[in-house]
């Protein structure tokens, strides 16, 4: 039985991944939060999964020093201060596609601390689920201004797919981008849904390089948004 710890188990991805791992009978999983961080630090784990990095791009822009601490320094603390055989970093494709931003640069800097020959870095693309509380899909759903160019292409994938993929590919190593085929533009999404969203900002393409054959289709987000919008 593998002994796995999920750091950041109360976050959006961390909570969902922890719940997914609990379904696997061959895995003992520990949810690591701020409350039990110190108590769990000395425990030995087969796999340590870091889901604790901030996901707010605009917060990072306005709080660069805090984002550096939460992203880079905390990754270093886990790598050098915890007892594990394998490390899994849940990162973002922004580590490749948004190096002109604070958020992207810090994600990339955190990745550089990790040896991909020994460990696994999972770069997630844009994610959706009914639990979303922020981001471009929320802004489009509510008809708010979206602060990126409407021609930006996003490879939206369901949160459930992402967590299932991670849980069943923990034996992999290297840097792997996980998301969807056939990215859609934000303007296309708003227009298809009949939402009067406005866009202002730079192009922000968030597409997965070389999507694997079992990845979902980004156009599935149209059906999700249609149902989700009717819940308002």
JOHUWO-V120717 format. One record per pair of residues at least 24 apart in sequence whose ideal C-beta (glycine too) atoms are under 6 Angstrom apart, sorted by the first residue. I is the first residue (numbers start at 1). J is the second residue. Records with the same first field share a line. If there is no record, write none. Layout:
BEGIN
I->J  J
END
This chain:
BEGIN
1->26  28
2->27  46
3->28  45  46
4->29  47
5->30  32  45  48
6->31  49  51
7->32  50  52
8->51  52
9->33
11->51
13->51
14->51
16->159  163
17->163  166
20->163  167
21->167
41->82
44->83
45->84
46->85
47->86  170
48->82  84  87
49->88
50->78  89
51->90
57->103
60->102  103
61->102
64->102
67->106
68->106
71->106  110
72->106  109  110
75->110  113
76->113
79->113
86->119
87->119
88->120
89->114  121
90->122
91->121  123
92->123  124
93->123  125  177  206
95->123
116->174  175
120->172  173
121->175
122->166  176  178
123->177
124->162  178
125->155  179  206  208
126->154  156  206
127->159  162
128->156  221  224
129->159
140->190  195  197
141->229
143->195  196  197
145->198
146->197  199
147->200  201
148->201  204
149->199  201  202  203
150->186  187  199
151->185
152->186  203  204  205
153->183  185  205  207
154->183  206
155->179  180  183  207  208  218
156->218  221
157->216
161->216
177->208  209
179->208
180->215  216  218
181->211  215  217
182->217  218  219
183->207  218
184->218  219
192->222
193->225
END
